[in-house]
Amino acid sequence: FVLAFTASTLPRTVRKAAGSIDIAGALTVTVGLASVVYGVVNAPEVGWLTWSTLTFIGAGAILLVIFFVNGSGLNTQMSTDAMFRNPVFQQDVSEPIFKPPEQNLWIRCKVTLLMGP
């Protein structure tokens, strides 16, 4: 019902493609992030200095570097280096890493949701 009502009331527009889809960028960032996350999640069980942990984290880091280097030459970047110069972005990214969990509201909320009050 909602879809039929929305389709009949919204004006028709023609969408022009702004650019092409960066398949290589999408694959490198997805596999890179998945590899780093897999390495970090499995590290407590198999050990931080094991071959598999270092391989997954290292391969993921290399793929993410390739993603950023490859993306810097494109006209339509998925991420720009300007966002890393933004102080608000820097704080949001570094806060969960460098603050102890008891001082970090985001981590406290996640722990409370997972483990209960």
Backbone hydrogen bonds, N-H to C=O, Kabsch-Sander energy under -0.5 kcal/mol:
donor,donor_aa,acceptor,acceptor_aa,energy
5,F,1,F,-2.5
6,T,2,V,-2.8
7,A,3,L,-2.5
8,S,4,A,-1.5
9,T,5,F,-1.3
10,L,6,T,-2.2
15,R,13,T,-0.6
16,K,14,V,-0.5
23,I,21,I,-1.4
26,A,22,D,-2.4
27,L,23,I,-2.5
28,T,24,A,-2.6
29,V,25,G,-2.4
30,T,26,A,-1.9
31,V,27,L,-2.7
32,G,28,T,-2.1
33,L,29,V,-2.3
34,A,30,T,-2.3
35,S,31,V,-2.3
36,V,32,G,-2.2
37,V,33,L,-2.7
38,Y,34,A,-2.5
39,G,35,S,-2.4
40,V,36,V,-2.5
41,V,37,V,-2.8
42,N,38,Y,-2.2
43,A,39,G,-1.0
45,E,42,N,-0.7
46,V,42,N,-2.1
47,G,43,A,-2.8
50,T,47,G,-0.9
54,L,50,T,-2.3
55,T,51,W,-2.2
56,F,52,S,-2.5
57,I,53,T,-2.5
58,G,54,L,-2.4
59,A,55,T,-2.9
60,G,56,F,-2.3
61,A,57,I,-2.4
62,I,58,G,-2.4
63,L,59,A,-2.4
64,L,60,G,-2.2
65,V,61,A,-2.2
66,I,62,I,-2.4
67,F,63,L,-2.2
68,F,64,L,-2.3
69,V,65,V,-2.7
70,N,66,I,-2.9
71,G,67,F,-2.4
72,S,68,F,-1.2
73,G,70,N,-0.9
74,L,71,G,-1.1
77,Q,75,N,-0.8
83,M,80,T,-0.9
85,R,81,D,-0.6
85,R,82,A,-0.8
86,N,82,A,-0.5
86,N,83,M,-0.6
90,Q,86,N,-2.4
91,Q,87,P,-2.2
92,D,88,V,-2.4
93,V,89,F,-2.2
94,S,90,Q,-2.5
95,E,91,Q,-2.4
97,I,94,S,-0.6
98,F,94,S,-2.8
99,K,95,E,-1.9
103,Q,100,P,-1.9
104,N,100,P,-0.7
104,N,101,P,-0.7
105,L,103,Q,-0.7
108,R,104,N,-2.3
109,C,105,L,-2.5
110,K,106,W,-2.1
111,V,107,I,-2.8
112,T,108,R,-2.4
113,L,109,C,-2.4
114,L,110,K,-2.3
115,M,111,V,-3.0
116,G,112,T,-1.8
